[in-house]
Amino acid sequence: MLAIKLLSTLINTKLTRIIALIGICAYANPSWGICVVDLPTKIAGIVQTPQLKSARVGVYASKLDNLANPIVNIDGDKYFTPASNLKLFTTAAALEILGKGDRIKTSLWLDQNRETLWLKVEGDPSFTEDNLKSLVKSLAQYLHVNGIRAISGNIKTSTQIRGSGIGQGWQWEDLQEDYAAIANAFILNENVLDWTTAPTRINQPIKFSWDRPDLAQGWIIDNRAITVDASIPNSLKIERSQGQNKLIITGNLPQNTPPELGATAVPDSESHFLRLLRSEMIKQGIKFKPELKNLSKNLLENQSMPAIAVATIFSPPLAELINTTNKQSNNLYAESLLNRIGSFSNPDSELDSREQGIDIITKFLADKGISAIVMADGSGLSNLSLVTPKTIAQLLTIMKDNSIFRDSLPIAGVDGTLKNRLQSFSNIQAKTGTLTGVAALSGYIQPPKYPEIGFSIIINNSTLSNRELTQNLDAIAQLLSSVEVCNSVP
């Protein structure tokens, strides 16, 4: 009897979801344009489906030249958790405050006595292992040209970036994940290490391998996971011990599972960076003391001993960094831009760069007439960030003529995080956002028979899967893209 009841409940649940999806498709695939006056009712039909009954949904859309008179407004002035839609504010502010040509430097300096080598870092999110090799190569050339056989002193670090690199309200369990890598002054390969897992023989430990073992020296792998028969569900779990270079692997991996790629965040990015710097110096024949003193609080500019720059690597222009931030929804890039704004505007401050950046962006937005926003970080990974859909539409209106900002947004069915969504709606260009129970989509739509629209759709407090949330967002976006003027309605 219990089994029959469980089966009945399962069938009813699946049937409810199928009916809801049919309803969404009916609303989202109009065979003709939708009259603007009918649009609110059509969108309300999606918002009021059983799937979204217990969730909060906010929608605000208006012509770009008429923000005050929305064509749709469903709780548009209420606060929502925006997820990665918060990156719209971080990148817009970075463009206006820093300028599209701003570049972030990573450099090596040598004091006049040729004893102490300084590594000066500014938190370049694009800095890679190849950049490190080029930096050390320039140092080696300088030492050779100037007849310097060895660096007799220590290697010290200098930065104007302050703080832990962790956003307010970030979940502890997220800190091990690649999408929540620490964004402080020391960034190399986005502060993540890649790995691959694969099954072996039944009842034997699974295979775990670093994609680059030389970058993961010193890590401990506690592999307790077992390869099992193909009929047993996959329960593989890989966790990084908090603050440690240690992975604990547990669970079962079915034998027919193909190799899976993954990554973990580096817990101590400064030590990681300095270890790889020292390793590269050794490879290129540079001699120095084996000790590495990490004196990050002693700014290079405050030292009594003058120093000269002997090697410098510049990041791509800010415009390219913003493109990566929004197209790929890269959290590390967004947090780095926030730090950049904070340290750039007040380089001598000892205050947290992230907090300074938030204060500066908040003031910048206030000057633009935007006040309905609470920023806890720069990426939207924090659940403590809040904004209204109308505020996002307001920002989109302000930035509508900035081609760099607009070009950074994913194009539906073409690129970025929208490459595999809304395949036939390339007239939609928008920023995505996803957290557990949260989904957002905000940007621009150019309907064929209506003026260009700025819109924001946010769903909070939902128990639906990310896939189901995305279907609802896309259904509303499709309706917006089909709006047209009819019956002499403006």
Buried (B, 14 or more C-beta within 10 A) or exposed (E): EEEEEEEEEEEEEEEEBEEBBEBBEEBBEBEEBBBBBBBBEBBBBBBEBEBBEEBBBBBBBBBBEEBEEBBBBBBBEBBBBBBBBBBBBBBBBBBBBBEBEBBBEBBBBBBEEBBBBBBBBBBBBBBBBEBBBBBBEBBBEBBEEEEBEEBEBBBBBBBBBBBEBBBBEBEEEBBBBBBBBBBBBBBBBBBBBBBEBBBEEEEEBBBBBBEEEEBBEEBEBEBEBBBBEEEBEBEBEBBBEEEEBBBBBBBBBBBEBEEBEBBBBBBBBBBBBBBBBBBBBEEBEBEBBEEBEBBBEBBBEEBEEEBEBBBBBEBEBBBBBBBBBBBEBBBBBBBBBBBBBBBBBBEEBEEBBBBBBBBBBBEBBEEBEBEBBBBBBBBBBBBEBBBBBBBBBBBBBBBBEBEBBBBBBBBBBEEBBBBEBBEEBBBBBBBBBBBEBBBBBBBBBBBEEBBEBBBBBBBBEBEBEBEBBBBBBBBBBBBBBBBBBBEEEE
